[in-house]
Amino acid sequence: MQYHVDGALVPEDEATVSVRDRGFMYGDGAFETLRAYGGDPFRWDAHRERLQRTAETLGFADAVPGDLRERVDETLAANDLDEAYVRLSVTRGVQPGKLTPGSDVDPTVVVICKGLPRGGLDGERVWDGPASVQTVRTRRIPGEAVPADAKTHNYLNGILGRLELRKAAAGGEPADECLIRDTDGNLAEGATSNLFFVTDNGLRTPSTDLDLLPGVTRDVVMDIARGEDFPVETGHYSLDALRDADEAFLTNSTWEIRPIGTVDGISVGSGPMTKLLQRLFDERIEEQHY
């Protein structure tokens, strides 16, 4: 594989960053993950803008390069990939080993990718089946401590949630995703996914006034649902609301729309709205990228 590191393509085994890079030392970096369909990054503008917002939150707004899209295209071409997972990382770069950032920023910018199946109407899912989901004790970090809409290299919140799944499995197969609540007990999100569920009244998803990261795929799904005049509600929901739902699913850039099979061992499963949204999502990908 060829990765893009600080403006140049290098072989995977030579793609390194300094041990004094603040992204490594402190998690002082911003990142985005996205999918490429037919060689074209999906919802590029939305991902680029969110990366920029995170960089602004961290105080290095000028570090995101203007030619980032070209670097993505070069990385895909170098690896002969049209269908891919792409990760973009921008850190504050190498600075002296102290917590307070220096005012001068020489950023580290990395683009990596790996192959995925084709998407769209003739595509394949990257997952084997509906997700098993389990609630965890780990709570979402309050936005007053770490801004919830900042996608930073410090992903310990989600890692701790996923580690709980491993411990709960006691050597068996852990659940596919953890379900993280906020400090008040409201449903928030998965470690790497947003949550939707369906009731008689329509489609439901936790509100962005909670401590969660609103995903790009989440926005697309809501746009599709509203375009079909499906009732869409955002709000504060309890765990029981999900357990009692008619259908439920998770969204992220890689999974797209993945049905939830069970929540804490309680069957939820797919249904007509989930299946319809999957088809409409696939149609949109097919129209825009193939």
ZABA-163772 format. One record per residue (C-alpha): y negated, z, x negated. Coordinates in Angstrom, 2 decimals. Layout:
{{Y Z X}}
...
This chain:
{{0.00 0.00 0.00}}
{{-3.62 -0.60 -0.98}}
{{-6.22 2.00 -0.01}}
{{-10.02 1.78 -0.16}}
{{-11.54 4.52 -2.33}}
{{-15.27 4.63 -3.04}}
{{-15.81 0.92 -2.55}}
{{-12.72 -0.45 -4.28}}
{{-9.15 -1.27 -3.26}}
{{-6.61 0.63 -5.33}}
{{-2.80 1.03 -5.18}}
{{-1.61 4.00 -3.15}}
{{-0.34 5.89 -6.21}}
{{-3.76 5.57 -7.84}}
{{-5.77 6.51 -4.73}}
{{-7.02 9.95 -5.74}}
{{-10.10 12.13 -5.37}}
{{-11.45 14.86 -7.61}}
{{-10.12 18.41 -7.36}}
{{-13.80 19.40 -7.14}}
{{-14.44 17.23 -4.11}}
{{-15.89 19.41 -1.35}}
{{-13.64 17.79 1.21}}
{{-10.70 19.25 -0.71}}
{{-12.32 22.54 -1.66}}
{{-13.98 23.47 1.63}}
{{-13.02 20.94 4.29}}
{{-16.59 19.67 3.90}}
{{-15.96 16.18 5.21}}
{{-15.86 14.01 8.32}}
{{-13.05 11.76 9.47}}
{{-11.94 9.42 12.23}}
{{-8.56 8.00 13.16}}
{{-8.32 4.77 15.12}}
{{-6.00 1.90 15.89}}
{{-6.28 -1.73 14.93}}
{{-4.92 -4.25 17.41}}
{{-4.61 -7.85 16.29}}
{{-6.55 -6.97 13.14}}
{{-9.49 -5.60 15.12}}
{{-10.36 -1.86 15.22}}
{{-10.30 -0.58 18.80}}
{{-13.63 0.80 20.04}}
{{-15.13 0.53 16.56}}
{{-18.66 1.39 17.63}}
{{-17.55 4.61 19.34}}
{{-15.57 5.77 16.31}}
{{-18.34 4.80 13.92}}
{{-20.93 6.66 15.98}}
{{-18.80 9.81 16.19}}
{{-18.24 9.75 12.44}}
{{-21.99 9.48 12.00}}
{{-22.61 12.41 14.37}}
{{-20.16 14.59 12.45}}
{{-21.84 13.66 9.17}}
{{-25.21 14.57 10.69}}
{{-23.82 17.93 11.83}}
{{-22.61 18.59 8.29}}
{{-25.95 17.56 6.80}}
{{-25.00 14.37 4.96}}
{{-25.96 11.73 7.51}}
{{-26.78 9.12 4.85}}
{{-23.30 9.36 3.32}}
{{-21.61 7.07 5.85}}
{{-21.80 3.62 4.24}}
{{-23.30 0.69 6.09}}
{{-20.39 -1.54 5.09}}
{{-17.68 0.78 6.41}}
{{-16.36 -1.83 8.84}}
{{-16.02 -4.32 5.98}}
{{-14.04 -1.73 4.02}}
{{-11.69 -1.31 6.98}}
{{-11.22 -5.07 7.27}}
{{-10.54 -5.35 3.54}}
{{-7.96 -2.56 3.69}}
{{-6.11 -4.16 6.59}}
{{-6.17 -7.56 4.91}}
{{-4.98 -6.19 1.57}}
{{-1.95 -4.69 3.30}}
{{-1.36 -7.71 5.54}}
{{-1.65 -5.51 8.63}}
{{-2.89 -6.55 12.05}}
{{-1.35 -3.58 13.89}}
{{-2.21 -0.31 12.22}}
{{-3.29 3.29 12.20}}
{{-6.54 3.62 10.25}}
{{-8.12 6.80 8.93}}
{{-11.70 6.95 7.66}}
{{-12.86 9.90 5.55}}
{{-16.33 10.68 4.24}}
{{-16.90 13.88 2.25}}
{{-19.96 15.35 0.59}}
{{-18.30 14.44 -2.70}}
{{-18.05 16.29 -5.99}}
{{-20.46 19.16 -6.50}}
{{-20.46 22.42 -8.47}}
{{-17.98 25.01 -7.20}}
{{-20.25 27.02 -4.96}}
{{-20.36 27.29 -1.19}}
{{-23.97 26.24 -0.67}}
{{-24.13 22.42 -0.73}}
{{-26.43 20.72 -3.16}}
{{-29.18 18.50 -1.80}}
{{-27.99 15.44 -3.75}}
{{-24.92 13.80 -2.20}}
{{-22.61 11.34 -3.92}}
{{-20.06 10.91 -1.12}}
{{-16.36 10.18 -1.37}}
{{-15.38 7.46 1.10}}
{{-11.71 6.68 1.74}}
{{-9.96 4.25 4.11}}
{{-6.19 4.42 4.49}}
{{-3.87 2.68 6.93}}
{{-0.23 2.33 7.94}}
{{1.57 -0.15 10.15}}
{{2.18 0.41 13.87}}
{{3.88 -1.67 16.56}}
{{1.94 -4.27 18.53}}
{{-0.08 -2.90 21.42}}
{{-1.05 -4.47 24.72}}
{{1.18 -5.90 27.41}}
{{3.85 -7.12 24.97}}
{{3.65 -4.04 22.78}}
{{5.81 -1.04 22.01}}
{{5.03 2.64 22.39}}
{{4.77 4.66 19.20}}
{{6.46 7.61 20.94}}
{{10.08 7.87 22.04}}
{{9.50 9.49 25.42}}
{{7.36 11.88 27.47}}
{{5.91 14.74 25.47}}
{{7.13 18.29 25.61}}
{{4.08 20.55 25.60}}
{{3.91 24.27 24.89}}
{{1.02 26.69 25.18}}
{{0.18 28.73 22.10}}
{{-1.62 31.96 21.32}}
{{-4.02 30.18 18.99}}
{{-7.33 29.68 20.80}}
{{-9.91 26.96 20.32}}
{{-12.63 27.95 17.86}}
{{-15.80 28.57 19.90}}
{{-18.44 25.88 19.56}}
{{-20.93 28.55 18.54}}
{{-18.84 29.06 15.38}}
{{-17.82 25.46 14.60}}
{{-19.30 22.65 16.73}}
{{-16.43 21.39 18.89}}
{{-17.58 17.76 18.78}}
{{-17.51 17.63 14.96}}
{{-14.34 15.98 13.62}}
{{-14.17 17.60 10.19}}
{{-11.57 17.88 7.44}}
{{-11.11 21.53 8.38}}
{{-8.34 21.13 10.96}}
{{-6.83 24.60 10.62}}
{{-7.20 25.33 14.33}}
{{-4.80 22.55 15.25}}
{{-2.50 23.25 12.30}}
{{-2.08 26.89 13.34}}
{{-1.26 25.73 16.86}}
{{1.38 23.30 15.58}}
{{2.85 26.01 13.32}}
{{3.33 28.18 16.41}}
{{5.47 25.41 17.89}}
{{7.68 25.44 14.80}}
{{8.07 29.22 14.92}}
{{8.89 29.16 18.63}}
{{11.57 26.53 18.05}}
{{13.45 28.96 15.74}}
{{14.98 26.16 13.72}}
{{15.42 23.82 16.65}}
{{13.32 20.86 17.67}}
{{9.70 21.98 18.26}}
{{7.61 20.78 21.19}}
{{5.70 17.54 20.65}}
{{2.28 19.06 21.20}}
{{0.66 22.46 21.53}}
{{-1.73 23.18 24.35}}
{{-4.76 25.13 23.15}}
{{-6.96 27.18 25.47}}
{{-10.45 28.47 24.85}}
{{-11.24 32.15 24.38}}
{{-11.65 32.54 28.17}}
{{-8.19 31.11 28.86}}
{{-9.31 27.71 30.13}}
{{-7.24 24.67 29.23}}
{{-8.99 22.81 26.40}}
{{-6.90 20.23 24.51}}
{{-3.91 19.58 22.31}}
{{-4.00 19.83 18.54}}
{{-4.62 16.08 18.31}}
{{-4.93 15.01 21.94}}
{{-6.87 15.30 25.15}}
{{-5.28 16.46 28.39}}
{{-5.21 14.87 31.84}}
{{-3.32 15.83 34.97}}
{{-3.06 14.51 38.52}}
{{-3.26 16.37 41.82}}
{{-3.62 15.28 45.44}}
{{-7.36 15.12 44.81}}
{{-7.17 12.73 41.88}}
{{-7.41 12.77 38.09}}
{{-8.44 15.97 36.31}}
{{-9.42 16.66 32.69}}
{{-11.11 19.63 30.96}}
{{-14.88 19.33 30.86}}
{{-16.83 18.67 27.68}}
{{-18.87 21.81 28.27}}
{{-15.75 23.60 27.03}}
{{-14.83 23.82 23.36}}
{{-13.00 20.53 22.90}}
{{-13.35 17.24 21.08}}
{{-13.85 14.44 23.64}}
{{-11.66 11.62 22.39}}
{{-12.50 7.94 22.38}}
{{-9.29 7.14 24.27}}
{{-10.16 9.88 26.76}}
{{-13.41 8.07 27.52}}
{{-11.60 4.75 27.96}}
{{-9.10 6.25 30.40}}
{{-11.87 7.82 32.47}}
{{-13.74 4.50 32.51}}
{{-10.62 2.66 33.69}}
{{-9.93 5.25 36.40}}
{{-13.48 5.13 37.73}}
{{-13.37 1.33 37.68}}
{{-10.42 1.56 40.06}}
{{-12.31 4.06 42.27}}
{{-9.87 6.84 41.43}}
{{-11.39 10.28 41.96}}
{{-12.07 11.73 38.49}}
{{-13.05 15.37 38.04}}
{{-13.90 17.31 34.91}}
{{-13.84 21.07 35.08}}
{{-12.44 24.40 33.97}}
{{-8.72 24.69 34.68}}
{{-6.07 27.36 34.33}}
{{-2.59 26.89 32.92}}
{{-1.17 27.20 36.43}}
{{-3.20 24.18 37.54}}
{{-1.38 22.07 34.96}}
{{2.04 23.54 35.70}}
{{1.55 22.76 39.40}}
{{0.28 19.20 38.79}}
{{2.01 16.12 40.21}}
{{1.65 14.25 36.90}}
{{0.18 14.92 33.47}}
{{-0.43 13.00 30.26}}
{{-2.02 13.21 26.82}}
{{-4.36 10.72 25.17}}
{{-5.30 9.90 21.60}}
{{-5.83 6.77 19.56}}
{{-2.25 6.53 18.31}}
{{-0.35 7.67 21.41}}
{{-2.75 5.89 23.79}}
{{-1.46 7.40 27.08}}
{{1.64 9.57 26.71}}
{{3.18 11.25 29.78}}
{{3.89 14.97 29.63}}
{{7.51 15.70 30.48}}
{{7.42 19.49 30.42}}
{{4.90 22.30 30.04}}
{{6.48 25.50 28.70}}
{{9.81 24.19 29.93}}
{{8.50 23.44 33.43}}
{{8.98 19.82 34.47}}
{{5.82 17.84 35.22}}
{{6.49 14.24 34.27}}
{{5.00 10.85 34.86}}
{{4.09 9.26 38.17}}
{{2.32 6.33 39.80}}
{{-1.17 7.08 38.51}}
{{-0.02 7.62 34.93}}
{{2.00 4.41 35.01}}
{{-0.88 2.46 36.53}}
{{-3.35 3.77 33.96}}
{{-0.93 2.82 31.18}}
{{-0.69 -0.72 32.53}}
{{-4.45 -1.05 32.96}}
{{-4.99 0.30 29.44}}
{{-2.50 -2.23 28.08}}
{{-4.25 -5.00 29.99}}
{{-7.57 -4.02 28.47}}
{{-6.08 -4.02 24.97}}
{{-4.46 -7.40 25.62}}
{{-7.71 -8.92 26.91}}
{{-9.93 -7.52 24.16}}
{{-7.66 -7.95 21.13}}
{{-5.07 -10.64 21.77}}
